[in-house]
Each structure stands twice: as C-alpha cells, then as structure tokens.
Amino acid sequence: MQEILTVITYLVVWLICKEVVGIQSGLITLVVSLGAAVSVYVIFAVKWYEDRKNDDK
C-alpha cells in the first residue's frame, strides 16, 4: 500500500509540475517529484513505526 501511494504521488506531482505549473526543466521536475514521493514514503514509515511502538506497550 505504501509503495503504491508513493508511485501515485510521484506521477501526480510530475503531472502538476509539467501541466499546471509549467516547469520545462526535466531535472527540476524529477527532483520535485522524487522529493514528494520520498516524503510520502517517510511519513508513512514513521506513522507505521509509531503505531507498532504503541501496540507493544
């Protein structure tokens, strides 16, 4: 689930950068899209870790 949401985030942000914002540079679009995707992945990993930590108590 986490990986699927990461891929969807990457694609959505890529399309937003290209179509809505109009960024022409592929490198900037790549960096922004990957940054958003990695951020979503890390947020879900932290949430999963905290939930698992709370379940152990």
N, CA, C and O atoms as a CHARMM CRD file, in Angstrom:
* protein
*
  228
    1    1 MET  N      0.82800  -1.18600   0.00000 PROA 1      0.00000
    2    1 MET  CA     0.00000   0.00000   0.00000 PROA 1      0.00000
    3    1 MET  C      0.87300   1.25100   0.00000 PROA 1      0.00000
    4    1 MET  O      0.62300   2.19900  -0.74400 PROA 1      0.00000
    5    2 GLN  N      1.89000   1.23600   0.83800 PROA 2      0.00000
    6    2 GLN  CA     2.78100   2.38600   0.96300 PROA 2      0.00000
    7    2 GLN  C      3.51100   2.66700  -0.35000 PROA 2      0.00000
    8    2 GLN  O      3.65000   3.82500  -0.74600 PROA 2      0.00000
    9    3 GLU  N      3.97100   1.62500  -1.02000 PROA 3      0.00000
   10    3 GLU  CA     4.69100   1.79100  -2.27400 PROA 3      0.00000
   11    3 GLU  C      3.76500   2.27600  -3.38800 PROA 3      0.00000
   12    3 GLU  O      4.17000   3.07800  -4.22900 PROA 3      0.00000
   13    4 ILE  N      2.54000   1.79700  -3.39300 PROA 4      0.00000
   14    4 ILE  CA     1.57100   2.22300  -4.41200 PROA 4      0.00000
   15    4 ILE  C      1.26700   3.70700  -4.26100 PROA 4      0.00000
   16    4 ILE  O      1.21700   4.43500  -5.25300 PROA 4      0.00000
   17    5 LEU  N      1.06200   4.16000  -3.02400 PROA 5      0.00000
   18    5 LEU  CA     0.79800   5.57500  -2.78200 PROA 5      0.00000
   19    5 LEU  C      2.00600   6.43000  -3.16100 PROA 5      0.00000
   20    5 LEU  O      1.84600   7.55200  -3.64000 PROA 5      0.00000
   21    6 THR  N      3.20800   5.90500  -2.94800 PROA 6      0.00000
   22    6 THR  CA     4.41100   6.62800  -3.33200 PROA 6      0.00000
   23    6 THR  C      4.48800   6.81100  -4.84100 PROA 6      0.00000
   24    6 THR  O      4.82300   7.89700  -5.31600 PROA 6      0.00000
   25    7 VAL  N      4.18400   5.76900  -5.59600 PROA 7      0.00000
   26    7 VAL  CA     4.20000   5.84800  -7.06200 PROA 7      0.00000
   27    7 VAL  C      3.12900   6.81100  -7.56000 PROA 7      0.00000
   28    7 VAL  O      3.38300   7.61000  -8.46200 PROA 7      0.00000
   29    8 ILE  N      1.95000   6.74000  -6.98700 PROA 8      0.00000
   30    8 ILE  CA     0.86400   7.64200  -7.38600 PROA 8      0.00000
   31    8 ILE  C      1.24900   9.09100  -7.08600 PROA 8      0.00000
   32    8 ILE  O      0.99700   9.97900  -7.90100 PROA 8      0.00000
   33    9 THR  N      1.85700   9.33600  -5.92500 PROA 9      0.00000
   34    9 THR  CA     2.30200  10.68400  -5.57300 PROA 9      0.00000
   35    9 THR  C      3.31900  11.19200  -6.57700 PROA 9      0.00000
   36    9 THR  O      3.25100  12.34200  -7.01000 PROA 9      0.00000
   37   10 TYR  N      4.26100  10.33600  -6.94600 PROA 10     0.00000
   38   10 TYR  CA     5.28500  10.72200  -7.92300 PROA 10     0.00000
   39   10 TYR  C      4.64500  11.14000  -9.24600 PROA 10     0.00000
   40   10 TYR  O      4.98800  12.18300  -9.80300 PROA 10     0.00000
   41   11 LEU  N      3.72400  10.33500  -9.74100 PROA 11     0.00000
   42   11 LEU  CA     3.08600  10.63400 -11.02300 PROA 11     0.00000
   43   11 LEU  C      2.23300  11.89900 -10.96500 PROA 11     0.00000
   44   11 LEU  O      2.25900  12.71000 -11.89100 PROA 11     0.00000
   45   12 VAL  N      1.48200  12.06900  -9.88700 PROA 12     0.00000
   46   12 VAL  CA     0.62000  13.24400  -9.75600 PROA 12     0.00000
   47   12 VAL  C      1.46100  14.51600  -9.67600 PROA 12     0.00000
   48   12 VAL  O      1.14500  15.50700 -10.33400 PROA 12     0.00000
   49   13 VAL  N      2.51300  14.49900  -8.88800 PROA 13     0.00000
   50   13 VAL  CA     3.36500  15.67700  -8.76000 PROA 13     0.00000
   51   13 VAL  C      4.07500  15.96500 -10.08100 PROA 13     0.00000
   52   13 VAL  O      4.23800  17.12700 -10.45400 PROA 13     0.00000
   53   14 TRP  N      4.49900  14.92000 -10.78900 PROA 14     0.00000
   54   14 TRP  CA     5.13400  15.09800 -12.10000 PROA 14     0.00000
   55   14 TRP  C      4.16800  15.80600 -13.05000 PROA 14     0.00000
   56   14 TRP  O      4.55000  16.75800 -13.73100 PROA 14     0.00000
   57   15 LEU  N      2.92600  15.34300 -13.09600 PROA 15     0.00000
   58   15 LEU  CA     1.93800  15.96500 -13.97700 PROA 15     0.00000
   59   15 LEU  C      1.61900  17.39800 -13.56300 PROA 15     0.00000
   60   15 LEU  O      1.44900  18.26800 -14.41700 PROA 15     0.00000
   61   16 ILE  N      1.53700  17.64700 -12.26700 PROA 16     0.00000
   62   16 ILE  CA     1.27900  19.00300 -11.78700 PROA 16     0.00000
   63   16 ILE  C      2.42700  19.92800 -12.19800 PROA 16     0.00000
   64   16 ILE  O      2.19200  21.04800 -12.65200 PROA 16     0.00000
   65   17 CYS  N      3.65600  19.46200 -12.03900 PROA 17     0.00000
   66   17 CYS  CA     4.80200  20.29200 -12.42200 PROA 17     0.00000
   67   17 CYS  C      4.79400  20.59100 -13.92000 PROA 17     0.00000
   68   17 CYS  O      5.06600  21.72100 -14.32400 PROA 17     0.00000
   69   18 LYS  N      4.49000  19.60400 -14.73400 PROA 18     0.00000
   70   18 LYS  CA     4.53100  19.78000 -16.19300 PROA 18     0.00000
   71   18 LYS  C      3.34000  20.57500 -16.71100 PROA 18     0.00000
   72   18 LYS  O      3.51900  21.50300 -17.50000 PROA 18     0.00000
   73   19 GLU  N      2.14100  20.23500 -16.28600 PROA 19     0.00000
   74   19 GLU  CA     0.93700  20.80700 -16.88600 PROA 19     0.00000
   75   19 GLU  C      0.42500  22.05600 -16.17200 PROA 19     0.00000
   76   19 GLU  O      0.05700  23.03200 -16.82500 PROA 19     0.00000
   77   20 VAL  N      0.39900  22.03600 -14.84800 PROA 20     0.00000
   78   20 VAL  CA    -0.19500  23.15200 -14.10100 PROA 20     0.00000
   79   20 VAL  C      0.82300  24.26800 -13.89200 PROA 20     0.00000
   80   20 VAL  O      0.56100  25.42400 -14.22400 PROA 20     0.00000
   81   21 VAL  N      1.96600  23.92300 -13.34900 PROA 21     0.00000
   82   21 VAL  CA     2.98100  24.92300 -13.05200 PROA 21     0.00000
   83   21 VAL  C      3.74400  25.31200 -14.31700 PROA 21     0.00000
   84   21 VAL  O      4.14300  26.46600 -14.47300 PROA 21     0.00000
   85   22 GLY  N      3.94600  24.36000 -15.21000 PROA 22     0.00000
   86   22 GLY  CA     4.62000  24.63600 -16.47500 PROA 22     0.00000
   87   22 GLY  C      6.12900  24.60400 -16.39000 PROA 22     0.00000
   88   22 GLY  O      6.80100  25.31500 -17.13800 PROA 22     0.00000
   89   23 ILE  N      6.67700  23.80200 -15.50300 PROA 23     0.00000
   90   23 ILE  CA     8.12900  23.67800 -15.39400 PROA 23     0.00000
   91   23 ILE  C      8.62800  22.90000 -16.61300 PROA 23     0.00000
   92   23 ILE  O      8.17800  21.78300 -16.87000 PROA 23     0.00000
   93   24 GLN  N      9.55200  23.49000 -17.35500 PROA 24     0.00000
   94   24 GLN  CA    10.05700  22.86900 -18.56700 PROA 24     0.00000
   95   24 GLN  C     11.29000  22.00700 -18.31400 PROA 24     0.00000
   96   24 GLN  O     11.58600  21.11000 -19.10300 PROA 24     0.00000
   97   25 SER  N     12.00300  22.26500 -17.23800 PROA 25     0.00000
   98   25 SER  CA    13.21700  21.52800 -16.94000 PROA 25     0.00000
   99   25 SER  C     12.87600  20.13900 -16.39400 PROA 25     0.00000
  100   25 SER  O     12.17600  20.00300 -15.39000 PROA 25     0.00000
  101   26 GLY  N     13.37900  19.12900 -17.06700 PROA 26     0.00000
  102   26 GLY  CA    13.13600  17.76000 -16.62600 PROA 26     0.00000
  103   26 GLY  C     13.80600  17.45100 -15.30700 PROA 26     0.00000
  104   26 GLY  O     13.27300  16.69000 -14.50000 PROA 26     0.00000
  105   27 LEU  N     14.98200  18.03900 -15.07800 PROA 27     0.00000
  106   27 LEU  CA    15.71100  17.78300 -13.83700 PROA 27     0.00000
  107   27 LEU  C     14.96000  18.34400 -12.63500 PROA 27     0.00000
  108   27 LEU  O     14.84700  17.67700 -11.60600 PROA 27     0.00000
  109   28 ILE  N     14.45400  19.54500 -12.75700 PROA 28     0.00000
  110   28 ILE  CA    13.70500  20.14600 -11.64800 PROA 28     0.00000
  111   28 ILE  C     12.43100  19.35900 -11.37500 PROA 28     0.00000
  112   28 ILE  O     12.09300  19.10300 -10.22000 PROA 28     0.00000
  113   29 THR  N     11.72600  18.97600 -12.42900 PROA 29     0.00000
  114   29 THR  CA    10.51200  18.17200 -12.27600 PROA 29     0.00000
  115   29 THR  C     10.83000  16.84400 -11.59600 PROA 29     0.00000
  116   29 THR  O     10.08500  16.39600 -10.72400 PROA 29     0.00000
  117   30 LEU  N     11.93200  16.21800 -11.99300 PROA 30     0.00000
  118   30 LEU  CA    12.34400  14.95200 -11.39700 PROA 30     0.00000
  119   30 LEU  C     12.64500  15.11400  -9.91300 PROA 30     0.00000
  120   30 LEU  O     12.20100  14.30900  -9.09400 PROA 30     0.00000
  121   31 VAL  N     13.39400  16.15200  -9.56600 PROA 31     0.00000
  122   31 VAL  CA    13.77200  16.36600  -8.16500 PROA 31     0.00000
  123   31 VAL  C     12.54400  16.65400  -7.30400 PROA 31     0.00000
  124   31 VAL  O     12.42100  16.11700  -6.20300 PROA 31     0.00000
  125   32 VAL  N     11.64200  17.49000  -7.79300 PROA 32     0.00000
  126   32 VAL  CA    10.43300  17.82100  -7.03200 PROA 32     0.00000
  127   32 VAL  C      9.55800  16.58300  -6.87100 PROA 32     0.00000
  128   32 VAL  O      9.05200  16.32300  -5.77900 PROA 32     0.00000
  129   33 SER  N      9.37600  15.82600  -7.93400 PROA 33     0.00000
  130   33 SER  CA     8.53200  14.62500  -7.88000 PROA 33     0.00000
  131   33 SER  C      9.11400  13.56400  -6.95900 PROA 33     0.00000
  132   33 SER  O      8.39500  12.97100  -6.15400 PROA 33     0.00000
  133   34 LEU  N     10.40700  13.32700  -7.07600 PROA 34     0.00000
  134   34 LEU  CA    11.03600  12.34400  -6.19600 PROA 34     0.00000
  135   34 LEU  C     11.02600  12.80100  -4.74900 PROA 34     0.00000
  136   34 LEU  O     10.86000  11.98800  -3.84000 PROA 34     0.00000
  137   35 GLY  N     11.20300  14.09600  -4.52900 PROA 35     0.00000
  138   35 GLY  CA    11.14500  14.62200  -3.16300 PROA 35     0.00000
  139   35 GLY  C      9.78300  14.40700  -2.53300 PROA 35     0.00000
  140   35 GLY  O      9.68000  14.02000  -1.36900 PROA 35     0.00000
  141   36 ALA  N      8.74300  14.65800  -3.30600 PROA 36     0.00000
  142   36 ALA  CA     7.38400  14.43800  -2.78700 PROA 36     0.00000
  143   36 ALA  C      7.13500  12.96100  -2.52300 PROA 36     0.00000
  144   36 ALA  O      6.55900  12.60100  -1.49600 PROA 36     0.00000
  145   37 ALA  N      7.56400  12.10400  -3.44000 PROA 37     0.00000
  146   37 ALA  CA     7.34600  10.66200  -3.27300 PROA 37     0.00000
  147   37 ALA  C      8.09800  10.11900  -2.06200 PROA 37     0.00000
  148   37 ALA  O      7.54900   9.33400  -1.28800 PROA 37     0.00000
  149   38 VAL  N      9.33400  10.52800  -1.89900 PROA 38     0.00000
  150   38 VAL  CA    10.12200  10.07100  -0.74900 PROA 38     0.00000
  151   38 VAL  C      9.52600  10.60500   0.54800 PROA 38     0.00000
  152   38 VAL  O      9.50900   9.90400   1.55900 PROA 38     0.00000
  153   39 SER  N      9.04100  11.83200   0.52300 PROA 39     0.00000
  154   39 SER  CA     8.40300  12.40600   1.72000 PROA 39     0.00000
  155   39 SER  C      7.18800  11.59400   2.14300 PROA 39     0.00000
  156   39 SER  O      7.01000  11.31200   3.32800 PROA 39     0.00000
  157   40 VAL  N      6.35400  11.21900   1.18300 PROA 40     0.00000
  158   40 VAL  CA     5.17700  10.40700   1.49400 PROA 40     0.00000
  159   40 VAL  C      5.61500   9.05300   2.06100 PROA 40     0.00000
  160   40 VAL  O      5.02300   8.56400   3.02300 PROA 40     0.00000
  161   41 TYR  N      6.63900   8.45200   1.47500 PROA 41     0.00000
  162   41 TYR  CA     7.13600   7.16500   1.94500 PROA 41     0.00000
  163   41 TYR  C      7.63700   7.27800   3.39200 PROA 41     0.00000
  164   41 TYR  O      7.34300   6.41800   4.22300 PROA 41     0.00000
  165   42 VAL  N      8.39000   8.33500   3.68500 PROA 42     0.00000
  166   42 VAL  CA     8.93800   8.51700   5.03400 PROA 42     0.00000
  167   42 VAL  C      7.82500   8.79100   6.03700 PROA 42     0.00000
  168   42 VAL  O      7.85600   8.26200   7.14800 PROA 42     0.00000
  169   43 ILE  N      6.85000   9.60300   5.66800 PROA 43     0.00000
  170   43 ILE  CA     5.73400   9.89800   6.56700 PROA 43     0.00000
  171   43 ILE  C      4.98400   8.62200   6.94100 PROA 43     0.00000
  172   43 ILE  O      4.65200   8.41100   8.10800 PROA 43     0.00000
  173   44 PHE  N      4.72000   7.78100   5.96100 PROA 44     0.00000
  174   44 PHE  CA     4.02500   6.52600   6.25100 PROA 44     0.00000
  175   44 PHE  C      4.89400   5.57500   7.07100 PROA 44     0.00000
  176   44 PHE  O      4.38000   4.85000   7.92200 PROA 44     0.00000
  177   45 ALA  N      6.19900   5.56800   6.82600 PROA 45     0.00000
  178   45 ALA  CA     7.09500   4.70800   7.60200 PROA 45     0.00000
  179   45 ALA  C      7.13100   5.14600   9.06600 PROA 45     0.00000
  180   45 ALA  O      7.11700   4.30300   9.96300 PROA 45     0.00000
  181   46 VAL  N      7.17600   6.43900   9.30900 PROA 46     0.00000
  182   46 VAL  CA     7.19000   6.94900  10.68200 PROA 46     0.00000
  183   46 VAL  C      5.86900   6.63000  11.36800 PROA 46     0.00000
  184   46 VAL  O      5.85300   6.21100  12.52600 PROA 46     0.00000
  185   47 LYS  N      4.76300   6.82600  10.65800 PROA 47     0.00000
  186   47 LYS  CA     3.45000   6.51700  11.23000 PROA 47     0.00000
  187   47 LYS  C      3.34300   5.03900  11.56700 PROA 47     0.00000
  188   47 LYS  O      2.83300   4.68800  12.63100 PROA 47     0.00000
  189   48 TRP  N      3.81500   4.16100  10.67700 PROA 48     0.00000
  190   48 TRP  CA     3.78900   2.71900  10.91700 PROA 48     0.00000
  191   48 TRP  C      4.64800   2.36600  12.13200 PROA 48     0.00000
  192   48 TRP  O      4.25300   1.54100  12.95600 PROA 48     0.00000
  193   49 TYR  N      5.82600   2.99400  12.24100 PROA 49     0.00000
  194   49 TYR  CA     6.71800   2.72800  13.36100 PROA 49     0.00000
  195   49 TYR  C      6.08200   3.14400  14.68400 PROA 49     0.00000
  196   49 TYR  O      6.14800   2.41200  15.67200 PROA 49     0.00000
  197   50 GLU  N      5.46200   4.33100  14.69500 PROA 50     0.00000
  198   50 GLU  CA     4.82400   4.81000  15.92100 PROA 50     0.00000
  199   50 GLU  C      3.63600   3.94000  16.30600 PROA 50     0.00000
  200   50 GLU  O      3.42800   3.66500  17.48800 PROA 50     0.00000
  201   51 ASP  N      2.85700   3.50400  15.32600 PROA 51     0.00000
  202   51 ASP  CA     1.73800   2.60400  15.63200 PROA 51     0.00000
  203   51 ASP  C      2.22400   1.28200  16.18900 PROA 51     0.00000
  204   51 ASP  O      1.64400   0.74900  17.13500 PROA 51     0.00000
  205   52 ARG  N      3.28500   0.75500  15.60800 PROA 52     0.00000
  206   52 ARG  CA     3.82900  -0.51400  16.07700 PROA 52     0.00000
  207   52 ARG  C      4.42800  -0.36900  17.47700 PROA 52     0.00000
  208   52 ARG  O      4.31200  -1.26900  18.30900 PROA 52     0.00000
  209   53 LYS  N      5.06700   0.77000  17.72300 PROA 53     0.00000
  210   53 LYS  CA     5.65500   1.03400  19.03300 PROA 53     0.00000
  211   53 LYS  C      4.56400   1.14300  20.09700 PROA 53     0.00000
  212   53 LYS  O      4.73700   0.64800  21.21100 PROA 53     0.00000
  213   54 ASN  N      3.44300   1.78700  19.76600 PROA 54     0.00000
  214   54 ASN  CA     2.33200   1.93600  20.70400 PROA 54     0.00000
  215   54 ASN  C      1.62200   0.60800  20.95700 PROA 54     0.00000
  216   54 ASN  O      1.10500   0.38800  22.05200 PROA 54     0.00000
  217   55 ASP  N      1.58900  -0.27400  19.96900 PROA 55     0.00000
  218   55 ASP  CA     0.95100  -1.57600  20.14300 PROA 55     0.00000
  219   55 ASP  C      1.73300  -2.47800  21.08300 PROA 55     0.00000
  220   55 ASP  O      1.15300  -3.35100  21.72800 PROA 55     0.00000
  221   56 ASP  N      3.04100  -2.27700  21.16900 PROA 56     0.00000
  222   56 ASP  CA     3.87800  -3.10800  22.03700 PROA 56     0.00000
  223   56 ASP  C      3.68700  -2.77300  23.49900 PROA 56     0.00000
  224   56 ASP  O      4.00600  -3.59000  24.36200 PROA 56     0.00000
  225   57 LYS  N      3.18000  -1.60600  23.79700 PROA 57     0.00000
  226   57 LYS  CA     3.03600  -1.19600  25.20700 PROA 57     0.00000
  227   57 LYS  C      1.81700  -1.79400  25.83900 PROA 57     0.00000
  228   57 LYS  O      1.55000  -1.55100  27.01600 PROA 57     0.00000
